[in-house]
Amino acid sequence: MSCIFCKIIAGEIPANKIYEDEKVLAFYDIDAKAPVHFLIIPKEHITSAAEITPANSSIVAYIFELAAKLAKELKLENGFRIVNNCGVEGGQTVEHLHFHVLAGRLLAWPPG
């Protein structure tokens, strides 16, 4: 598969991992937009949030539970943001469901 995240999951491309289990992988973003910026991705290839169905939606809850756990471990008590971009107009650049977790500075709204 040509998806960069599938290649990272397969170990073909290195990543600075913070967590991995049979369902998900979390790793630091190489183009960080905040002092703390990591991604959480499902190991199952799901193209985007537009592809969430009753059969695969439990992975989203699992990812949010992991985000809360990692935020505690990383001492992000001042807050963090979880972002999902969906589709070209939504800013999605990798066609594999993923969630950005950003923290470590005041995050403005709307994002710039």
N, C-alpha and C positions, 0 to 999 in steps of 0.2 A: 504494500500500500504506500502511496506517495505522501500521505499526511505526515507532517513533521512531528505532531504529537504521538502518532502511532509509532514512529521511528524512535522517539525518546522512550516510550513505554517498552519497546523491544530491545532497548539498549544500544541501538545503532547510532544514536546521537547522544552525547553526554549531557547531563543536566545536574545542577546543584540541588539534589533532592533533600526535602525536609521530612517527607513521610511517604511510605508506600505500603500498600497491602494488596490483597487479591482484587479489590474493586477500584481503587483510585491511586493516583500519584500526585504528590504536591512537590513543587520545585520553584526556586526563585526565578523571577522574570529576568531575562538578560537585558531588557530595555526598561529598567525600573523607573517608575513615575513617582515613587515615594521612597523614603528610607527603608521601609519594609514593603516589598511587593513580590508576592508569590502567586502561583497559579495552582488550582486544584482541578484535575481532569479525571473523568472516568476512564477506566481502561477499555471499556467497551466503546467502539467508535459510534458516537452519536453526532451527527453533523452539526446540530445547533439546538437551541431551546425550542425552535419550531418543530423539532422532531420528537419532543417529549410525548409519551403516550402512557396509558394506564399500565402497560407492560414494563416500561423502563423508568417511570417517574420516581420510584423509590431512591434512585441514585442521587437525585437532587437533595432530598432530605439528608441522605448520608453525607453528602458534600458539605451541607450547611452545619451539620453536627461536627464534622471534622474541622471546619473553619473556626467554630467556637472553641474546640479543644486546642487547636494550634494557637489561637489568639491568647488563650490563657498561658500556654507554655512559653510563648514569646513575650509575655508580659505587656500585652497591648491594651492595658486597662483604660487608657485614655480614649479608646475607640478605634474602629477600623471600618473600612468600606468594602463591600463585596459587589463586584461588577460583572455582568454578563452582557456581552454584545451579541446581537442576533442578526445575521444577514448583512449584506453589503452596506445598506443604508444605516444599519445599527452599529457599524464600525467593526464588524467581525472580520478578522484578517486570516484566521486559521479555521478551516471548516471541520472543527472537532469541538464539541461542547466543552467549555472551560469557564472557570470563574476566577477573576482576579481578586486578590485580597490585598488591600493597600492600607498602610498605617505609618505612624511615625512623624506625622506633621498634620497641621490643620488642612483638611481637604475642603476646598471651596465648592459651592454649588451655584450654577451648573458647572460641571467640570469643563476645563478648557483644553 
